[in-house]
Amino acid sequence: MNVYLKNILRFCVIVLLQVLILNKITLRWWSDPSGFPVFIPYVYPLFLLLLPFETPVWALLLCGFVLGLTVDAFTNTAGMHAFATVLIAYLRTNVLTALLPRNLSEYSGSQPSTRNMGWMPFLVYSGFLIILHHLVFFSIELWNFSNLGQLLLKTLASVVTSMLFVVVYLLLFSRQDNSRM
């Protein structure tokens, strides 16, 4: 399948999954209203994380802006998702360069995945960028640091839940190479 068509299809599937299913699920781990804050797992940054290695930074920034703006349009969040996704799109290449043993140009024609990187490097890569995305998004959403505990608790719970969804997505939609296990 053409790489452009594959990524357009992935964009549509991930955004639809986010706005039609995950945004409707508000999770609360305790029933006490004054206890744990309500949060929504955000899986849509996975689209940026799975773009091919050789994607230029300008294209990552553009994809991050369009992705964030699309989610903003469905959630009425006025650019908060766009800001967070553009930030992780900007940092993506540097994170990959720091984690991978070879130069990114040596991974020509492939994309970040558990097959190309292994499970631990991919989970560190995706975990770091998802933590950063959620921390920035929830900081903008709360808009003050007077409730730092609630911000950190909401971010942690959302990151854990989002990473569980990322692992499920990877298990369902990626081909596994048994030699890497």
OpenMM code with the backbone's topology and positions (N, CA, C; nanometers):
from openmm import Vec3, app, unit

residues = "MET ASN VAL TYR LEU LYS ASN ILE LEU ARG PHE CYS VAL ILE VAL LEU LEU GLN VAL LEU ILE LEU ASN LYS ILE THR LEU ARG TRP TRP SER ASP PRO SER GLY PHE PRO VAL PHE ILE PRO TYR VAL TYR PRO LEU PHE LEU LEU LEU LEU PRO PHE GLU THR PRO VAL TRP ALA LEU LEU LEU CYS GLY PHE VAL LEU GLY LEU THR VAL ASP ALA PHE THR ASN THR ALA GLY MET HIS ALA PHE ALA THR VAL LEU ILE ALA TYR LEU ARG THR ASN VAL LEU THR ALA LEU LEU PRO ARG ASN LEU SER GLU TYR SER GLY SER GLN PRO SER THR ARG ASN MET GLY TRP MET PRO PHE LEU VAL TYR SER GLY PHE LEU ILE ILE LEU HIS HIS LEU VAL PHE PHE SER ILE GLU LEU TRP ASN PHE SER ASN LEU GLY GLN LEU LEU LEU LYS THR LEU ALA SER VAL VAL THR SER MET LEU PHE VAL VAL VAL TYR LEU LEU LEU PHE SER ARG GLN ASP ASN SER ARG MET".split()
positions = [
    Vec3(0.0840, -0.1175, 0.0000),
    Vec3(0.0000, 0.0000, 0.0000),
    Vec3(0.0890, 0.1244, 0.0000),
    Vec3(0.0504, 0.2243, -0.0716),
    Vec3(0.1230, 0.3503, -0.0783),
    Vec3(0.1352, 0.4103, 0.0623),
    Vec3(0.2532, 0.4633, 0.0950),
    Vec3(0.2783, 0.5168, 0.2285),
    Vec3(0.1868, 0.6353, 0.2599),
    Vec3(0.1555, 0.7177, 0.1607),
    Vec3(0.0675, 0.8323, 0.1829),
    Vec3(-0.0753, 0.7861, 0.2121),
    Vec3(-0.1226, 0.6909, 0.1341),
    Vec3(-0.2575, 0.6373, 0.1551),
    Vec3(-0.2670, 0.5683, 0.2911),
    Vec3(-0.1638, 0.4937, 0.3261),
    Vec3(-0.1606, 0.4243, 0.4544),
    Vec3(-0.1678, 0.5238, 0.5705),
    Vec3(-0.0942, 0.6341, 0.5611),
    Vec3(-0.0946, 0.7327, 0.6693),
    Vec3(-0.2239, 0.8139, 0.6732),
    Vec3(-0.2838, 0.8402, 0.5586),
    Vec3(-0.4140, 0.9090, 0.5564),
    Vec3(-0.5196, 0.8194, 0.6204),
    Vec3(-0.5165, 0.6916, 0.5877),
    Vec3(-0.6100, 0.5966, 0.6486),
    Vec3(-0.5868, 0.5861, 0.7992),
    Vec3(-0.4601, 0.5793, 0.8406),
    Vec3(-0.4272, 0.5741, 0.9836),
    Vec3(-0.4755, 0.7004, 1.0548),
    Vec3(-0.4570, 0.8175, 0.9919),
    Vec3(-0.5040, 0.9439, 1.0476),
    Vec3(-0.6546, 0.9377, 1.0736),
    Vec3(-0.7286, 0.8941, 0.9730),
    Vec3(-0.8749, 0.8877, 0.9851),
    Vec3(-0.9176, 0.7904, 1.0938),
    Vec3(-0.8560, 0.6730, 1.0994),
    Vec3(-0.8925, 0.5717, 1.1985),
    Vec3(-0.8619, 0.6205, 1.3401),
    Vec3(-0.7431, 0.6768, 1.3606),
    Vec3(-0.7054, 0.7208, 1.4950),
    Vec3(-0.7898, 0.8396, 1.5400),
    Vec3(-0.8151, 0.9351, 1.4502),
    Vec3(-0.8973, 1.0506, 1.4883),
    Vec3(-1.0403, 1.0065, 1.5167),
    Vec3(-1.0959, 0.9192, 1.4338),
    Vec3(-1.2316, 0.8702, 1.4593),
    Vec3(-1.2388, 0.7921, 1.5900),
    Vec3(-1.1396, 0.7100, 1.6167),
    Vec3(-1.1341, 0.6364, 1.7430),
    Vec3(-1.1317, 0.7347, 1.8609),
    Vec3(-1.0515, 0.8404, 1.8467),
    Vec3(-1.0405, 0.9381, 1.9545),
    Vec3(-1.1704, 1.0158, 1.9758),
    Vec3(-1.2249, 1.0729, 1.8694),
    Vec3(-1.3392, 1.1647, 1.8867),
    Vec3(-1.4733, 1.0924, 1.9028),
    Vec3(-1.4868, 0.9746, 1.8455),
    Vec3(-1.6152, 0.9055, 1.8551),
    Vec3(-1.6246, 0.8081, 1.9714),
    Vec3(-1.5108, 0.7566, 2.0175),
    Vec3(-1.5155, 0.6579, 2.1253),
    Vec3(-1.4463, 0.7088, 2.2517),
    Vec3(-1.3173, 0.7403, 2.2414),
    Vec3(-1.2411, 0.7739, 2.3619),
    Vec3(-1.2834, 0.9055, 2.4259),
    Vec3(-1.3222, 1.0044, 2.3473),
    Vec3(-1.3673, 1.1313, 2.4063),
    Vec3(-1.5000, 1.1175, 2.4784),
    Vec3(-1.5739, 1.0137, 2.4490),
    Vec3(-1.7018, 0.9897, 2.5160),
    Vec3(-1.6840, 0.9146, 2.6474),
    Vec3(-1.5660, 0.8589, 2.6667),
    Vec3(-1.5374, 0.7827, 2.7881),
    Vec3(-1.4649, 0.8748, 2.8850),
    Vec3(-1.5311, 0.9163, 2.9895),
    Vec3(-1.4634, 0.9918, 3.0942),
    Vec3(-1.4347, 0.8960, 3.2078),
    Vec3(-1.3103, 0.8819, 3.2393),
    Vec3(-1.2686, 0.7842, 3.3393),
    Vec3(-1.2493, 0.8512, 3.4745),
    Vec3(-1.2954, 0.7851, 3.5762),
    Vec3(-1.2751, 0.8282, 3.7140),
    Vec3(-1.2450, 0.7017, 3.7920),
    Vec3(-1.1286, 0.6963, 3.8534),
    Vec3(-1.0883, 0.5747, 3.9198),
    Vec3(-1.1495, 0.5595, 4.0579),
    Vec3(-1.2005, 0.6679, 4.1154),
    Vec3(-1.2713, 0.6605, 4.2420),
    Vec3(-1.4067, 0.7245, 4.2238),
    Vec3(-1.5032, 0.6816, 4.3028),
    Vec3(-1.6375, 0.7361, 4.2881),
    Vec3(-1.6569, 0.8650, 4.3677),
    Vec3(-1.5624, 0.8988, 4.4523),
    Vec3(-1.5720, 1.0209, 4.5313),
    Vec3(-1.5529, 1.1427, 4.4409),
    Vec3(-1.6527, 1.2311, 4.4310),
    Vec3(-1.6422, 1.3463, 4.3411),
    Vec3(-1.5275, 1.4406, 4.3756),
    Vec3(-1.4869, 1.4471, 4.5014),
    Vec3(-1.3775, 1.5372, 4.5372),
    Vec3(-1.2423, 1.4675, 4.5274),
    Vec3(-1.2426, 1.3412, 4.4913),
    Vec3(-1.1192, 1.2636, 4.4849),
    Vec3(-1.0458, 1.2812, 4.3534),
    Vec3(-1.0336, 1.1759, 4.2816),
    Vec3(-0.9548, 1.1716, 4.1596),
    Vec3(-1.0216, 1.2508, 4.0470),
    Vec3(-0.9468, 1.3338, 3.9745),
    Vec3(-1.0083, 1.4132, 3.8675),
    Vec3(-1.0498, 1.3264, 3.7485),
    Vec3(-1.1517, 1.3712, 3.6801),
    Vec3(-1.1980, 1.3030, 3.5596),
    Vec3(-1.0955, 1.3271, 3.4497),
    Vec3(-1.0664, 1.2248, 3.3702),
    Vec3(-0.9722, 1.2404, 3.2607),
    Vec3(-1.0165, 1.1575, 3.1416),
    Vec3(-0.9623, 1.1911, 3.0262),
    Vec3(-0.9905, 1.1213, 2.9014),
    Vec3(-0.8572, 1.0713, 2.8458),
    Vec3(-0.8478, 0.9444, 2.8058),
    Vec3(-0.7235, 0.8968, 2.7446),
    Vec3(-0.7088, 0.9537, 2.6033),
    Vec3(-0.5924, 1.0093, 2.5747),
    Vec3(-0.5657, 1.0655, 2.4413),
    Vec3(-0.4661, 0.9757, 2.3678),
    Vec3(-0.5143, 0.9116, 2.2624),
    Vec3(-0.4330, 0.8192, 2.1845),
    Vec3(-0.3929, 0.8806, 2.0502),
    Vec3(-0.4563, 0.9899, 2.0113),
    Vec3(-0.4323, 1.0469, 1.8793),
    Vec3(-0.2872, 1.0890, 1.8522),
    Vec3(-0.2017, 1.1200, 1.9535),
    Vec3(-0.0613, 1.1492, 1.9209),
    Vec3(0.0116, 1.0315, 1.8572),
    Vec3(-0.0455, 0.9129, 1.8685),
    Vec3(0.0153, 0.7949, 1.8080),
    Vec3(0.0336, 0.8115, 1.6571),
    Vec3(-0.0538, 0.8874, 1.5926),
    Vec3(-0.0381, 0.9119, 1.4492),
    Vec3(0.0967, 0.9758, 1.4200),
    Vec3(0.1341, 1.0766, 1.4967),
    Vec3(0.2641, 1.1427, 1.4759),
    Vec3(0.3802, 1.0493, 1.5067),
    Vec3(0.3632, 0.9662, 1.6075),
    Vec3(0.4706, 0.8773, 1.6483),
    Vec3(0.4987, 0.7685, 1.5454),
    Vec3(0.3998, 0.7349, 1.4634),
    Vec3(0.4150, 0.6262, 1.3665),
    Vec3(0.4472, 0.6742, 1.2251),
    Vec3(0.4663, 0.8034, 1.2061),
    Vec3(0.5054, 0.8517, 1.0730),
    Vec3(0.6452, 0.8014, 1.0393),
    Vec3(0.6776, 0.7842, 0.9106),
    Vec3(0.8088, 0.7306, 0.8720),
    Vec3(0.9264, 0.8106, 0.9289),
    Vec3(1.0396, 0.7423, 0.9463),
    Vec3(1.1598, 0.8043, 1.0015),
    Vec3(1.2051, 0.9256, 0.9211),
    Vec3(1.1978, 0.9163, 0.7890),
    Vec3(1.2521, 1.0233, 0.7045),
    Vec3(1.1563, 1.1402, 0.6825),
    Vec3(1.0451, 1.1448, 0.7546),
    Vec3(0.9528, 1.2569, 0.7429),
    Vec3(1.0240, 1.3837, 0.7885),
    Vec3(1.0295, 1.4863, 0.7032),
    Vec3(1.0989, 1.6101, 0.7426),
    Vec3(1.0243, 1.6825, 0.8553),
    Vec3(1.0976, 1.7653, 0.9278),
    Vec3(1.0405, 1.8345, 1.0432),
    Vec3(0.9251, 1.9244, 1.0017),
    Vec3(0.9350, 1.9922, 0.8879),
    Vec3(0.8264, 2.0812, 0.8444),
    Vec3(0.6979, 2.0011, 0.8206),
    Vec3(0.7116, 1.8793, 0.7671),
    Vec3(0.5939, 1.7952, 0.7439),
    Vec3(0.5374, 1.7436, 0.8768),
    Vec3(0.6260, 1.7116, 0.9713),
    Vec3(0.5799, 1.6704, 1.1042),
    Vec3(0.5024, 1.7834, 1.1720),
    Vec3(0.5553, 1.9055, 1.1610),
    Vec3(0.4875, 2.0202, 1.2218),
    Vec3(0.3513, 2.0429, 1.1581),
    Vec3(0.3456, 2.0319, 1.0263),
    Vec3(0.2186, 2.0494, 0.9556),
    Vec3(0.1186, 1.9400, 0.9940),
    Vec3(0.1655, 1.8153, 0.9972),
    Vec3(0.0775, 1.7038, 1.0376),
    Vec3(0.0321, 1.7204, 1.1823),
    Vec3(0.1226, 1.7634, 1.2701),
    Vec3(0.0864, 1.7857, 1.4097),
    Vec3(-0.0178, 1.8950, 1.4248),
    Vec3(-0.0021, 2.0023, 1.3473),
    Vec3(-0.0985, 2.1117, 1.3534),
    Vec3(-0.2356, 2.0675, 1.3029),
    Vec3(-0.2381, 1.9970, 1.1889),
    Vec3(-0.3656, 1.9494, 1.1330),
    Vec3(-0.4304, 1.8484, 1.2267),
    Vec3(-0.3513, 1.7583, 1.2815),
    Vec3(-0.4043, 1.6588, 1.3756),
    Vec3(-0.4631, 1.7270, 1.4991),
    Vec3(-0.3880, 1.8161, 1.5584),
    Vec3(-0.4359, 1.8855, 1.6773),
    Vec3(-0.5574, 1.9712, 1.6495),
    Vec3(-0.5558, 2.0409, 1.5369),
    Vec3(-0.6697, 2.1256, 1.5008),
    Vec3(-0.7953, 2.0426, 1.4736),
    Vec3(-0.7776, 1.9247, 1.4149),
    Vec3(-0.8917, 1.8358, 1.3910),
    Vec3(-0.9538, 1.7913, 1.5222),
    Vec3(-0.8704, 1.7497, 1.6170),
    Vec3(-0.9227, 1.7086, 1.7477),
    Vec3(-0.9822, 1.8295, 1.8199),
    Vec3(-0.9188, 1.9463, 1.8083),
    Vec3(-0.9742, 2.0686, 1.8682),
    Vec3(-1.1132, 2.0999, 1.8130),
    Vec3(-1.1321, 2.0787, 1.6854),
    Vec3(-1.2619, 2.1080, 1.6233),
    Vec3(-1.3728, 2.0213, 1.6822),
    Vec3(-1.3394, 1.8974, 1.7182),
    Vec3(-1.4394, 1.8075, 1.7746),
    Vec3(-1.4591, 1.8258, 1.9247),
    Vec3(-1.3615, 1.8856, 1.9912),
    Vec3(-1.3690, 1.8956, 2.1378),
    Vec3(-1.3853, 2.0383, 2.1883),
    Vec3(-1.3879, 2.1367, 2.0984),
    Vec3(-1.4030, 2.2781, 2.1365),
    Vec3(-1.2972, 2.3219, 2.2370),
    Vec3(-1.1710, 2.2922, 2.2085),
    Vec3(-1.0634, 2.3254, 2.3014),
    Vec3(-0.9740, 2.4388, 2.2526),
    Vec3(-1.0092, 2.5043, 2.1454),
    Vec3(-0.9455, 2.6290, 2.1006),
    Vec3(-0.7934, 2.6235, 2.0878),
    Vec3(-0.7423, 2.5217, 2.0239),
    Vec3(-0.6005, 2.5163, 1.9927),
    Vec3(-0.5122, 2.4487, 2.0956),
    Vec3(-0.5683, 2.3983, 2.2040),
    Vec3(-0.4863, 2.3339, 2.3064),
    Vec3(-0.4249, 2.2039, 2.2551),
    Vec3(-0.5026, 2.1250, 2.1839),
    Vec3(-0.4500, 2.0009, 2.1257),
    Vec3(-0.3479, 2.0336, 2.0166),
    Vec3(-0.3742, 2.1361, 1.9377),
    Vec3(-0.2816, 2.1752, 1.8310),
    Vec3(-0.1465, 2.2155, 1.8897),
    Vec3(-0.1469, 2.2926, 1.9970),
    Vec3(-0.0220, 2.3344, 2.0599),
    Vec3(0.0580, 2.2142, 2.1081),
    Vec3(-0.0083, 2.1222, 2.1784),
    Vec3(0.0602, 2.0051, 2.2336),
    Vec3(0.1135, 1.9135, 2.1240),
    Vec3(0.0379, 1.8948, 2.0157),
    Vec3(0.0852, 1.8056, 1.9093),
    Vec3(0.1967, 1.8700, 1.8266),
    Vec3(0.1922, 1.9993, 1.8059),
    Vec3(0.3022, 2.0656, 1.7340),
    Vec3(0.4306, 2.0556, 1.8157),
    Vec3(0.4206, 2.0678, 1.9472),
    Vec3(0.5389, 2.0557, 2.0326),
    Vec3(0.6017, 1.9171, 2.0215),
    Vec3(0.5207, 1.8121, 2.0309),
    Vec3(0.5803, 1.6782, 2.0218),
    Vec3(0.6263, 1.6472, 1.8791),
    Vec3(0.5610, 1.7055, 1.7793),
    Vec3(0.6075, 1.6873, 1.6416),
    Vec3(0.7458, 1.7502, 1.6238),
    Vec3(0.7672, 1.8640, 1.6873),
    Vec3(0.8965, 1.9327, 1.6792),
    Vec3(1.0065, 1.8516, 1.7482),
    Vec3(0.9749, 1.7876, 1.8587),
    Vec3(1.0755, 1.7147, 1.9362),
    Vec3(1.0948, 1.5699, 1.8918),
    Vec3(1.0076, 1.5183, 1.8086),
    Vec3(1.0087, 1.3774, 1.7692),
    Vec3(1.1419, 1.3330, 1.7101),
    Vec3(1.1957, 1.4080, 1.6165),
    Vec3(1.3205, 1.3707, 1.5502),
    Vec3(1.4361, 1.3661, 1.6502),
    Vec3(1.4417, 1.4614, 1.7425),
    Vec3(1.5487, 1.4629, 1.8429),
    Vec3(1.5385, 1.3441, 1.9376),
    Vec3(1.4182, 1.3072, 1.9748),
    Vec3(1.3989, 1.1923, 2.0637),
    Vec3(1.4411, 1.0640, 1.9926),
    Vec3(1.4019, 1.0490, 1.8667),
    Vec3(1.4421, 0.9301, 1.7904),
    Vec3(1.5936, 0.9245, 1.7732),
    Vec3(1.6553, 1.0380, 1.7451),
    Vec3(1.8006, 1.0428, 1.7282),
    Vec3(1.8712, 1.0025, 1.8570),
    Vec3(1.8179, 1.0445, 1.9704),
    Vec3(1.8790, 1.0103, 2.0991),
    Vec3(1.8612, 0.8631, 2.1337),
    Vec3(1.7514, 0.8017, 2.0924),
    Vec3(1.7220, 0.6638, 2.1311),
    Vec3(1.7811, 0.5585, 2.0387),
    Vec3(1.7906, 0.5895, 1.9100),
    Vec3(1.8313, 0.4868, 1.8133),
    Vec3(1.9832, 0.4807, 1.7992),
    Vec3(2.0375, 0.3602, 1.7842),
    Vec3(2.1831, 0.3457, 1.7737),
    Vec3(2.2393, 0.3916, 1.6390),
    Vec3(2.1569, 0.3912, 1.5362),
    Vec3(2.2025, 0.4320, 1.4035),
    Vec3(2.1420, 0.5657, 1.3664),
    Vec3(2.1971, 0.6258, 1.2612),
    Vec3(2.1453, 0.7511, 1.2090),
    Vec3(2.0064, 0.7269, 1.1494),
    Vec3(1.9178, 0.8259, 1.1583),
    Vec3(1.7813, 0.8090, 1.1067),
    Vec3(1.7785, 0.7815, 0.9568),
    Vec3(1.8772, 0.8303, 0.8826),
    Vec3(1.8792, 0.8073, 0.7379),
    Vec3(1.9022, 0.6601, 0.7043),
    Vec3(1.9545, 0.5841, 0.7980),
    Vec3(1.9766, 0.4412, 0.7752),
    Vec3(1.8476, 0.3600, 0.7874),
    Vec3(1.7421, 0.4212, 0.8370),
    Vec3(1.6131, 0.3546, 0.8505),
    Vec3(1.5210, 0.3913, 0.7343),
    Vec3(1.5767, 0.4150, 0.6197),
    Vec3(1.5009, 0.4607, 0.5034),
    Vec3(1.3877, 0.3637, 0.4682),
    Vec3(1.2712, 0.4216, 0.4433),
    Vec3(1.1564, 0.3416, 0.4016),
    Vec3(1.0825, 0.2727, 0.5145),
    Vec3(1.1192, 0.3008, 0.6389),
    Vec3(1.0483, 0.2361, 0.7500),
    Vec3(0.9978, 0.3411, 0.8482),
    Vec3(0.9233, 0.2947, 0.9444),
    Vec3(0.8623, 0.3841, 1.0429),
    Vec3(0.8932, 0.3318, 1.1821),
    Vec3(0.8831, 0.4166, 1.2829),
    Vec3(0.9034, 0.3686, 1.4194),
    Vec3(0.8004, 0.2609, 1.4542),
    Vec3(0.8480, 0.1506, 1.5012),
    Vec3(0.7593, 0.0412, 1.5404),
    Vec3(0.8358, -0.0515, 1.6342),
    Vec3(0.7641, -0.1431, 1.6930),
    Vec3(0.8288, -0.2405, 1.7799),
    Vec3(0.9170, -0.3347, 1.6993),
    Vec3(0.8834, -0.3546, 1.5734),
    Vec3(0.9636, -0.4414, 1.4874),
    Vec3(1.0971, -0.3760, 1.4523),
    Vec3(1.0978, -0.2459, 1.4250),
    Vec3(1.2200, -0.1759, 1.3871),
    Vec3(1.3048, -0.1340, 1.5059),
    Vec3(1.2413, -0.1047, 1.6173),
    Vec3(1.3126, -0.0498, 1.7315),
    Vec3(1.3230, -0.1461, 1.8487),
    Vec3(1.2341, -0.2429, 1.8567),
    Vec3(1.2230, -0.3267, 1.9750),
    Vec3(1.1195, -0.2662, 2.0692),
    Vec3(1.0713, -0.3465, 2.1631),
    Vec3(0.9639, -0.3003, 2.2514),
    Vec3(1.0090, -0.1896, 2.3460),
    Vec3(1.1211, -0.2080, 2.4149),
    Vec3(1.1621, -0.1084, 2.5144),
    Vec3(1.1933, 0.0273, 2.4517),
    Vec3(1.2767, 0.0342, 2.3461),
    Vec3(1.3002, 0.1666, 2.2879),
    Vec3(1.1730, 0.2327, 2.2355),
    Vec3(1.0821, 0.1527, 2.1770),
    Vec3(0.9589, 0.2126, 2.1274),
    Vec3(0.8716, 0.2622, 2.2417),
    Vec3(0.8634, 0.1863, 2.3508),
    Vec3(0.7833, 0.2302, 2.4647),
    Vec3(0.8438, 0.3525, 2.5332),
    Vec3(0.9764, 0.3611, 2.5384),
    Vec3(1.0414, 0.4806, 2.5938),
    Vec3(1.0141, 0.6009, 2.5044),
    Vec3(1.0295, 0.5828, 2.3737),
    Vec3(1.0038, 0.6889, 2.2760),
    Vec3(0.8598, 0.7383, 2.2836),
    Vec3(0.7661, 0.6456, 2.2752),
    Vec3(0.6251, 0.6861, 2.2778),
    Vec3(0.5851, 0.7361, 2.4158),
    Vec3(0.6351, 0.6733, 2.5204),
    Vec3(0.6018, 0.7159, 2.6556),
    Vec3(0.6498, 0.8567, 2.6859),
    Vec3(0.7729, 0.8883, 2.6462),
    Vec3(0.8260, 1.0226, 2.6707),
    Vec3(0.7438, 1.1293, 2.5991),
    Vec3(0.7145, 1.1058, 2.4712),
    Vec3(0.6396, 1.2063, 2.3959),
    Vec3(0.4937, 1.2156, 2.4410),
    Vec3(0.4349, 1.1058, 2.4816),
    Vec3(0.2965, 1.1108, 2.5313),
    Vec3(0.2913, 1.1790, 2.6683),
    Vec3(0.3889, 1.1537, 2.7535),
    Vec3(0.3947, 1.2255, 2.8819),
    Vec3(0.4068, 1.3755, 2.8572),
    Vec3(0.4954, 1.4130, 2.7675),
    Vec3(0.5133, 1.5548, 2.7358),
    Vec3(0.3851, 1.6157, 2.6793),
    Vec3(0.3204, 1.5450, 2.5874),
    Vec3(0.1947, 1.5926, 2.5283),
    Vec3(0.0889, 1.6140, 2.6360),
    Vec3(0.0695, 1.5142, 2.7204),
    Vec3(-0.0344, 1.5228, 2.8232),
    Vec3(-0.0030, 1.6306, 2.9266),
    Vec3(0.1233, 1.6413, 2.9655),
    Vec3(0.1616, 1.7430, 3.0636),
    Vec3(0.1357, 1.8833, 3.0096),
    Vec3(0.1727, 1.9067, 2.8844),
    Vec3(0.1486, 2.0375, 2.8229),
    Vec3(-0.0003, 2.0621, 2.8072),
    Vec3(-0.0728, 1.9639, 2.7559),
    Vec3(-0.2165, 1.9812, 2.7349),
    Vec3(-0.2898, 2.0106, 2.8662),
    Vec3(-0.2632, 1.9303, 2.9698),
    Vec3(-0.3343, 1.9505, 3.0961),
    Vec3(-0.2891, 2.0786, 3.1667),
    Vec3(-0.1637, 2.1203, 3.1461),
    Vec3(-0.1185, 2.2480, 3.2017),
    Vec3(-0.1953, 2.3636, 3.1390),
    Vec3(-0.2149, 2.3576, 3.0097),
    Vec3(-0.2923, 2.4622, 2.9419),
    Vec3(-0.4384, 2.4553, 2.9848),
    Vec3(-0.4908, 2.3342, 2.9990),
    Vec3(-0.6309, 2.3174, 3.0370),
    Vec3(-0.6591, 2.3729, 3.1768),
    Vec3(-0.5710, 2.3428, 3.2724),
    Vec3(-0.5916, 2.3904, 3.4094),
    Vec3(-0.5488, 2.5362, 3.4253),
    Vec3(-0.4525, 2.5783, 3.3483),
    Vec3(-0.4060, 2.7166, 3.3356),
    Vec3(-0.3475, 2.7765, 3.4620),
    Vec3(-0.3254, 2.6979, 3.5649),
    Vec3(-0.2545, 2.7483, 3.6819),
    Vec3(-0.1849, 2.6317, 3.7506),
    Vec3(-0.0889, 2.6662, 3.8318),
    Vec3(-0.0148, 2.5619, 3.9014),
    Vec3(-0.0497, 2.5572, 4.0496),
    Vec3(-0.1595, 2.6208, 4.0874),
    Vec3(-0.2002, 2.6165, 4.2276),
    Vec3(-0.2482, 2.4766, 4.2656),
    Vec3(-0.2951, 2.4025, 4.1685),
    Vec3(-0.3390, 2.2651, 4.1903),
    Vec3(-0.2410, 2.1690, 4.1233),
    Vec3(-0.1154, 2.1783, 4.1591),
    Vec3(-0.0112, 2.0972, 4.0965),
    Vec3(-0.0353, 1.9476, 4.1177),
    Vec3(-0.0856, 1.9099, 4.2329),
    Vec3(-0.1156, 1.7688, 4.2604),
    Vec3(-0.2203, 1.7140, 4.1654),
    Vec3(-0.3260, 1.7932, 4.1432),
    Vec3(-0.4307, 1.7488, 4.0512),
    Vec3(-0.3764, 1.7395, 3.9090),
    Vec3(-0.2927, 1.8347, 3.8696),
    Vec3(-0.2319, 1.8313, 3.7359),
    Vec3(-0.1483, 1.7057, 3.7173),
    Vec3(-0.0634, 1.6759, 3.8147),
    Vec3(0.0226, 1.5578, 3.8035),
    Vec3(-0.0570, 1.4282, 3.8095),
    Vec3(-0.1584, 1.4241, 3.8940),
    Vec3(-0.2424, 1.3044, 3.9047),
    Vec3(-0.3209, 1.2808, 3.7759),
    Vec3(-0.3775, 1.3862, 3.7213),
    Vec3(-0.4531, 1.3760, 3.5965),
    Vec3(-0.3613, 1.3345, 3.4812),
    Vec3(-0.2414, 1.3935, 3.4766),
    Vec3(-0.1449, 1.3590, 3.3724),
    Vec3(-0.1010, 1.2134, 3.3848),
    Vec3(-0.0675, 1.1715, 3.5049),
    Vec3(-0.0224, 1.0335, 3.5265),
    Vec3(-0.1299, 0.9330, 3.4881),
    Vec3(-0.2520, 0.9560, 3.5323),
    Vec3(-0.3608, 0.8622, 3.5017),
    Vec3(-0.3885, 0.8577, 3.3521),
    Vec3(-0.3857, 0.9716, 3.2878),
    Vec3(-0.4103, 0.9767, 3.1446),
    Vec3(-0.2972, 0.9104, 3.0663),
    Vec3(-0.1737, 0.9309, 3.1103),
    Vec3(-0.0591, 0.8686, 3.0426),
    Vec3(-0.0648, 0.7170, 3.0550),
    Vec3(-0.0927, 0.6677, 3.1741),
    Vec3(-0.1001, 0.5221, 3.1949),
    Vec3(-0.2087, 0.4622, 3.1059),
    Vec3(-0.3260, 0.5237, 3.1073),
    Vec3(-0.4368, 0.4734, 3.0264),
    Vec3(-0.4063, 0.4851, 2.8773),
    Vec3(-0.3496, 0.5967, 2.8365),
    Vec3(-0.3153, 0.6162, 2.6947),
    Vec3(-0.2111, 0.5154, 2.6484),
    Vec3(-0.1105, 0.4891, 2.7319),
    Vec3(-0.0084, 0.3914, 2.6942),
    Vec3(-0.0661, 0.2501, 2.6849),
    Vec3(-0.1646, 0.2190, 2.7683),
    Vec3(-0.2322, 0.0888, 2.7552),
    Vec3(-0.3025, 0.0784, 2.6200),
    Vec3(-0.3694, 0.1863, 2.5794),
    Vec3(-0.4343, 0.1874, 2.4479),
    Vec3(-0.3318, 0.1807, 2.3348),
    Vec3(-0.2165, 0.2446, 2.3515),
    Vec3(-0.1111, 0.2396, 2.2494),
    Vec3(-0.0603, 0.0966, 2.2343),
    Vec3(-0.0370, 0.0283, 2.3449),
    Vec3(0.0099, -0.1113, 2.3387),
    Vec3(-0.0948, -0.1998, 2.2728),
    Vec3(-0.2212, -0.1796, 2.3063),
    Vec3(-0.3284, -0.2578, 2.2425),
    Vec3(-0.3317, -0.2291, 2.0927),
    Vec3(-0.3192, -0.1024, 2.0537),
    Vec3(-0.3172, -0.0658, 1.9122),
    Vec3(-0.2004, -0.1348, 1.8405),
    Vec3(-0.0828, -0.1336, 1.9036),
    Vec3(0.0338, -0.1973, 1.8431),
    Vec3(0.0161, -0.3476, 1.8295),
    Vec3(-0.0418, -0.4090, 1.9301),
    Vec3(-0.0643, -0.5536, 1.9237),
    Vec3(-0.1661, -0.5902, 1.8161),
    Vec3(-0.2649, -0.5052, 1.7964),
    Vec3(-0.3684, -0.5342, 1.6973),
    Vec3(-0.3258, -0.5014, 1.5541),
    Vec3(-0.2510, -0.3930, 1.5353),
    Vec3(-0.2282, -0.3426, 1.4001),
    Vec3(-0.0836, -0.3464, 1.3526),
    Vec3(0.0043, -0.4154, 1.4213),
    Vec3(0.1416, -0.4243, 1.3708),
    Vec3(0.1812, -0.5694, 1.3536),
    Vec3(0.2577, -0.5923, 1.2511),
    Vec3(0.3090, -0.7272, 1.2264),
    Vec3(0.4288, -0.7485, 1.3166),
    Vec3(0.4352, -0.8646, 1.3783),
    Vec3(0.5432, -0.8944, 1.4709),
    Vec3(0.6486, -0.9805, 1.4043),
    Vec3(0.7743, -0.9538, 1.4398),
    Vec3(0.8869, -1.0332, 1.3956),
    Vec3(0.9340, -1.1138, 1.5165),
    Vec3(0.9211, -1.2429, 1.5118),
    Vec3(0.9509, -1.3271, 1.6259),
    Vec3(1.0982, -1.3250, 1.6660),
    Vec3(1.1878, -1.2846, 1.5767),
    Vec3(1.3301, -1.2820, 1.6107),
    Vec3(1.3625, -1.1705, 1.7075),
    Vec3(1.2799, -1.0669, 1.7199),
    Vec3(1.3053, -0.9542, 1.8103),
    Vec3(1.2534, -0.9786, 1.9509),
    Vec3(1.1747, -1.0812, 1.9725),
    Vec3(1.1146, -1.1039, 2.1048),
    Vec3(1.2076, -1.1708, 2.1997),
] * unit.nanometer
topology = app.Topology()
chain = topology.addChain("A")
for resn in residues:
    res = topology.addResidue(resn, chain)
    for name in ("N", "CA", "C"):
        topology.addAtom(name, app.Element.getBySymbol(name[0]), res)
